[in-house]
Amino acid sequence: MVIKKLALATLFVPTLLCASLANAAVHKKPNVLIILADDLGYSDSEPFGSEIKTPNIKKLAQDGALLTNFHAGPTCSVTRSMLLTGNDSHQAGLGTMAELLEPEQRGKDGYEGSLNQRVMTLPEILDSQGYVSFMAGKWHLGKNPDSIPSARGFTKSFALIPGGASHMDAQPLLPGHYKALYMEDGKEVSLPKDFFSTNYYTDKMLSYLKNDRKKGQPFFAYLAYTSPHWPLQAPDAFLAKYKNSYKEGYEYIRSHRLQRQIALGLIPKGTKANVPLADKLPAWDQLTPAQKAEQIKTMQIYAAMIDNLDFNIGRVINYLKKSGELDNTFILFMSDNGAEGATPETVSESKNGIRDWVDKNFDNSLENMGRKGSYVMLGPQWAQVSETPFPYFKSFLADGGIHVPAIIRYPKLVKEGVIKSNFIHVEDFVPSILQLTHTQHPTTFNGHPVLKMEGSSFLPIFKNQKLPKRSFGWEFNTRRALYRGDWKLQLQAPPYGTGSWELYNRKTDPSYLHNVAAQHPDIVKKLAKDWDQYAQHVGVVTAPARHKYGQVNCLFNTCVGPANLVNAGE
């Protein structure tokens, strides 16, 4: 058995694919564009079954490949560290989010809370190939001088440095010291009065592409939107488009998304949605009229944000088309993790979380929800709808947290309108781009050694070639998971799991409804050994989960989670 972390010292490069890429290399070097959504659920765009209007994302899928088996990390910074380096987050400095570091982990390699010097970013690597690199959007990979975008290979960058902020002004995401810090090319900047994050990040990226490179110079563009991350806010014109939507509630929307996913060929006929919190949180018909009105408006705002996100993606695609660069640009669209299930009660350790701060400082009347000065979070029931058909959502290693929507467009290699169901991980992106651009991964950088990448190029799938067999591990906030072939091994504490290893057959049970660990103890034992090897290889440092975030989920007055954390702060 070959485990991922030990098997990838060299890239698998089929001869046929090498030949085709070598021929392409005679021509202009390919541009590379990442379009990264923030907390977008698996079923939240049209190609993945949504009722939300996303024509530009849909067109990307029609012109390229829908990746239905693409996996990321369970939270923002964890995924971003892997996306930009090809290494595991525990190697890159984000063994957990900086906000969740436990005493046992502080000071340990891989738990710096920021992108460390043991790994190289894609722009640092592509610099040797004559690429110019641009970034606009959320960073969340460190605020020290050696870990901000301008220090990690980006020629031009406009970045929100922490994990989130208001979309319409500089109001911080959380109270206390969590400042909404924006930097352009390494210097702190203020925001314009008419700021809306998605619009402004797009403006910046288009400006860089038009004005900050030599004619014909290849580019790497990292467009890291903060939409639809909380606090949920959208321009009035987009809010108006959904003013009559979502009155049917959670179950109705989920059912219709599931039907569309089956019709689109994303999941097999007969698949049932996995809703593990169905009997633990209030269903739609258990809500009061006032609670329903709040939840309806919440989902309307969320949909409006995604609609606006799609509109801005269209702006970038239109520019590339008009400039004649679209078909020479390798585009990856993806989400960084599952939809956000947290609420104000669950993002800090006090009994009421930040509820008192929200109630005191924001206007969350129905009329103002989604506008400047409001503070709205999606919550666990809509988040579970977003993850149809998978269980749970962001921060979980169940598939709702890590199984994300992804699309590739690059007509020189990728045929139109195909669905690829090969297992791919976000770590595989950098190796794929290095293969595409015929670039070697360095062994040293700035005089110090760097780690080998853990990912493997996924380009062979576009020549209908198989990828090497491998095991692939995750660890986050006491939760564990491992994939190998058709099997998924998973461990999460009650009340979300059994507290022991669970086993699922991904082929026969695509929504993970049936734990078959008792029927296959030999497989459990073998995969658990693989996970131990993974953890040792990447340097996992275990620690108890002491933070409510990701562990406690609340809807109105009902909370689910470990008793000691649900009752914390009393």
N, C-alpha and C positions, 0 to 999 in steps of 0.2 A: 504493500500500500504506500502511495506517495502522498505525503502531506504538502499542502500548498507552500508552507513557509520554508520547506527544505528542498522543493523540487524545481525552483524557478531561477536557478543561477544563470541559466541561458534562456533566451527567447525561442519559442517554437516558430520557425519561419519556413513554411512550405515552399518548395522550389517554384511551383507555379505562381504563387503569390509574389514571391521575390522578383520573378521575371516581369510580371505586370507592373509592379511598382518601380522597378528599375527603368522600364520604358517610359513611365510617367515622369520620372526624375529628369529626363532629357528636357522636358518642358518646364514651365514656370513652377517654382516651389509652391506647395499648397498653403493657403491661409488656414488658420484654425480658430474656431469660434466656439466657446462654451456659453450657453444660455442656461443659467442656473436659477430655478425658482426656489423659494424659501418656504418650506413647510407645505408644499403642494401635495395633496393626497393622490394615491394611485388612480382613482376614478374621477379626478377633478377636471379633466380636459376631454374634448369631444372624441379624440382617437381612442381614449380609454373608457368611454361609456358615459360621459357627463352630458347633462342638459345645458350646462354653461356654454355660451357661445365662444368658441375659440377657433375661428376660421384659419388663422395663420399657423397655429400649431397643427391643425388638421392638414393644412397644405404641406407643411414640413413632412408629415407622415406619409401623405400621398406621393410626395416626391422622393421619399427615402425609405428607411426601414424602421418599423416599430419594434422596439426591444421589450418583449413582454416578461423577461426573466432577468431584469437588471436590478442589482442590489447595491445599497450604499451603507453608510453608518446610521445609527439611530438618532443622531442629533447633528446640528449645524456644523460646528467647528470640527467635530470628529470626521465627518464626511469631507469637508473642504481640505483637511490636511492630507487625506488619501488621494483626492481628486487631483491635486496639484503636484504630488510627488511620486505616486505609484507605490508608496510604502504604507504599511499598517499604521494606524493612528498612534499606537503604543510606541512605535519607533520614531514617529515624527514629532512627538511632544504633546499630543492630545490623547493620552491614554484615557482621559476623561475630560469633560469640559473644564475649563479653568474655574468656572463658578461652582463646580461640584467636587473639587479636590478634597480628599480626606487627609487627616494627619499622617496616616501610614504611607501615603503616596507622595507627599511633598518632599522635594529634593531628590527624588528618584529619576533616573534616566527614563525619558518617555513621558514624564508627568510634569514637564515644565509649564504647561498651560499655554504654550505658544509654540510656533513652528521653530524647531531647533536646528542646529547646524550639522546634524548627522544625516540630513536629507537635502536633496536639491529640488527646487521647484522647476516646473516645465519652462517658464521664461528664462531662468538661469541657464538651463541646458540649451535652449534654442538660440540663445544669444550668439553662440559660436557658429551658427548656421546663417547669420545675417538677419535674423528676425527682429522686428520691433514688437514690444509687448505692451498691451494696454489693459487697464482694469477700471471698471466702474461698478460700484455697489458695495456689498457687505464683505468685510474681511474676516473678523472674528478669529484671527490666528495670531494674536499678540499685539501689544501696543508699545513694546520696547523698541528702541531705535534700530536694533538688528533684526526685528521680526515684522516690521510694517511693510506694505507693498513695495515702496520705493527701495527698500533694502533687500528685497527678495526677487529682483530681476525685472520689475515692471518699469518701462521707460516713462510712461505717463500713467497716473492713477488718481482717481477720486474715490475715496473709500470711507464708509462708515466703519470705524475701527472695532467697536464692541458688537455684541450679538443682535442688537435691535434698537429701535427708537421710534418715535412718532414718524409717520410718513409725511406729515404736513408742516412740521416745525422741529425745533431742537429739543422738544420735551423728551426726557430720558425714558427708557423702557421700564426702569425700576427706580424706587426711591434710594436715597443715600448717595453713594459715590459712583453710581453707574451712569456716568456722564455720556451724553450723545456726542461723541468725538468724531468729527469729520476732518480728514486730511487730504490735501491734494499735493502730490509729489513730495510727501513727507512733511508738509507744513500744515498746521491747523488752520481751518477756514470756517467762515460762517455761512449760513444758508440764505438764499434769496427769499423775499417775502412770498412769492408765489410757488414755493417749493412743493412738489409732490414727488416722492422718492422715485417711483418707476419712470415717470416722465423725465425727471432730471438726470437719472443715470443713463437713460437712452440718449439724451441731449449730449452728455459728456462723451459717451462712446462714439457717437457720430462725429463729434468735433475732432476727437483724436484720429479717427480713421481718415477724415478729410484733410486735416491740417498738420499732422505730426508724424509723417513718414515720407520717405523718399518715394518718388514715382516707381511703381513696380515692386517696392519692397514688401516681402511677405510679412504677415502679421499674425500674432497670437492675441486674441481678444477674449477677455474674461468678463462677461457681463453677469454679475452676481446680484441679481435683484433681491430686495427684501420682501417682495410681495409673494404670497399672502400671509407673511408672518404678522403676529399681533404687535401692536394694537390695530385692529381691523379698521381701515379707513379707505375711502375712494372718492374721486371727484363726483360731483352731483350728477353730471350727465350719465355716468356709468351706474350710479345708484338708481337713477330713474328707470333704467332698462329692466330692473328686477323688482320693481315696487309691488307687483302682484304675484310674485313667485313664492314658493316654499310653504304655502299655507296648509299643504297636505301633511307635512311632518316627516319625521325620520324614516319611518318604515316604508312609506310610499316612495320616497326618493330613492332609497336603497334598492327596493324591488325593481324599479324601472332602470336603474343603472346596471343592475345584475342582468336583466333581460338584454340590454344593449350590448354588454360585454360578451354574452354568449352569441348574440347575432353577429358581432364583429369578429368572432373567432378568437377572442382573447383567452377565454376559458372554456373548458369542455361543457357540453350540454349536461344538464343535471346538477351542475355545481350549485351548492347552497352557500349563501353568505355566512361567514362565521362572525357572530356578534356575542363575544363572551361576557359582556357587561349587560346583556339584555335583561337579565333578572336581578341586576344589582343597582341599576339607575332607573329613574322614572321614564316610562315609555311616553309616547306623545299623548295618548288619551288620559294619562295621569297628571298632566300639567294643568294648571289653572289658566284661564283666558289671558291673564297678564303675563304669565310665564311663556305661553305660546307666542304672544305678540313679540316678546323680547327675543325668543329663539328664531322666529321668522325673520325679524329684522337682522339678526346676527348673520344668518345664512345669506340673506340678500346682499349684505356688505361684502361678505367673503366672495360671492359670485361676481360682484362688481369689480373687485380687486383683480380677479383672475381674468375677466373680460378686458380690463385695462392693461393687464400684463400682456395679453395676447395682442392687443392693439399696438403696443410698443415693440413687441417682437416683429410685427409686420413692418414697422418703420425701419428697423435694421435690415430686414430681408429686402425691402424695396430699395434701400441704398445700395446694397451689394449687387442687386440686379441691375440698377441703372448704371453703376460703375463698371459693369462687366465682370465682377469678381465672384458672383454667387456660385457658379458651378466649379470654381477653383477653391472653394472654401469648405473645409471639413467642419460640419456643424454638429455639435452634440447639444440637444436639449434634454434637461433632466431636472428632477427635484432632489434636494439634498437629504431628505428623509420623509417620513410620513407626516400626516397632518397633525397639528398641535391640539392635544386634548386638555391642556392645563386651563385653569381658571384663576382669578386673582387669589382665591383661597389656598392655592397649592404651589405658589411660586416663591414663598418664603416660609420660614420655620415657625412663625407665630401662629396662634390658633386661627386667626382670620386671614392669614397670609398678608397680602397687601390690599385687602378689601377696604379697610378704613382709609388708606391713602387714595385709592381710586375714588371712593365716594366723596372725599373732601376736595379733591383737586380737578375732577372731570365732570362734564355734563353728559350723562348717559341717558337723558330722556330719549324716548322713541324718536322724536323729531331730529335730535342731534346725533344719534348713534351713527357712526361711520364718517362723521365730519370732524373738522379740526376741533380739538378740545374734548373729544370723546376717548374712551379707553374700553375696547371691546375685545373679548377673546372667544375663539370658536367653541371650546368646550368639548367634553368627551363624546357626547351623542352625535353631533355633526361630524366630529373627527372620525368616528367609527363609520359613518356613512361615506366619508371621503375615501376610506380605505377598502371599500367594497371590492372583492369579496373576502379580504384578509382580516385576521383578528388583530385588535389593538391598533396602535398609532405611534406617533413619535415617542422616542425614548425606550421603546420596547425592542427586543430582538426577535419577538414574534414578527411575522411577515408584514403586518401593518406598519411597523416602524422602519423596516429596511428594504422592502420590496417597492421600488419607485418607478414612476413612468420615465421612459427614455426614448429618444428618437435620434437617428443618425441620418443626415443628408450629405451626400457626396457622390454625385452622379458618375464620376470617373471610376468608382468602385462599387457603389451601392445601387442596386436596381430599385426602380420605383415600386412603391406600394407593397413591399414585402413585410412579412411578420417573421421575426427571428426569436425563437424560444430558447436559444442557448443560454446557459448560465453565464452571466457576466457580472463582474464587480467593478465598482468605481475605481479601484486600484489599477484596473486594466487599461484605463484611458491613456495615461502617460506612455506606457510601453507601446500602445497602438500608434500614438503620434510619432514616437521615435522610429518605429518601423516605417511609417508612412513617409517620413522626412529623411530616412536613411541616416539617423543620428545615433551615435553610441552614447550610452549612459556613462558618465565619467566615474572614475573610482576615487578621485580626490577633487576638492574644490577649495580654493583660497588657502591651499597649503595643508588641509586636513582631510582625512579619509571620509568618504560618505558610504552609506549602506547601499547594498544592492537593492533594486526594486523587488517588491513582492508580487506585483501584478504580472499579467501575461497578455500579450497582444491579442485582441479579439478580431483583428482584420481577416483572419482565415475564414470566418463564418460567411463572409460576403463572397467567397469563392466556393461555398458549400462544402468546406472542409471542417473536420472535427477539431475541437480544441483538446489539449492534453487533459487526462483525468487528474483531478486534484481534490483535496479536502480544503475547505475554506472556513476559518474560524472568526468569531466575534466575541468580544467581552465588553460589557458596559454596566457600571453601577450595580454590580453583583450578578447581573444577568449574563448568560452564556448561550452560545449557539454554534453549530457546526453543520455545514453542508458537505455531503459527498454523494455524487450520483443522484439517485432518486430519494435519498434519505436526508431528513433534517433532524438533528439532535438539538434539544432545547432545554434550558433550565431557568426557571424563574420562581421566586418565592410566592407563597400564598399571600393574598387571595387570587393572584393572577395565574399561578401555576401550582404544581404539586410540591415544589421544593426539592424534587428529584429529577433526574434526567427523563425527559419525555422524548418519544420517537414518533416521527410522522413520515408517511410515504408521500412525497411531493407529486408523484405521477398519478397515483390512484386517489389521492385526497388533496386536491389543489388548494383548498381553503383551510386545511389543517384542523379538521373537526375530530379526528380519531387518533388518540394517543395509543400506539401499539407497542410501547416499551415492554409490557409484560409478555407479549407474544414473541419478542425477538431479543432476549437478554444478551445473546452473543453479539448482535449488531450494536447494541447499546454499549457494551463493554469495549468493543473495538473502536467505535467512534469517540467514546469518552477518552480513550488513550490518545487518539488523534488530537482531541482538544487540549489535553495536557501538554502534548508536544508543541502545539501552536502557542499556548500561553507561555511556555518556557522560552520559546524562540523569540517572541516579540517583547517579552519582559512585562507580562501582566503582573501588577501588584494588587492583590485583593484587599478589600476593606469593606466594613459594614456600610450599608446605605443609610446615611443619617439625614439626608435632605428630602423634603417633601416632593420637590419637583421630580416628576417621572415616577414617583412611587405612590402618590395619593391623587385620586381623581374625584372631583366633586361636580355635581349638578344641583344647583339651588341648595337645599339643605341636606342632600344625601351625599356622603363621601365613601369611597372605597379605597382600601389600602391597608398596610400593616397597622395593627391597632396602636402601636407605640407612636407611629407617625401621624395617624389620623387625630390622635388626642394630644399631640405635642403642643406645648404652649399654654396648656390649661393651668 
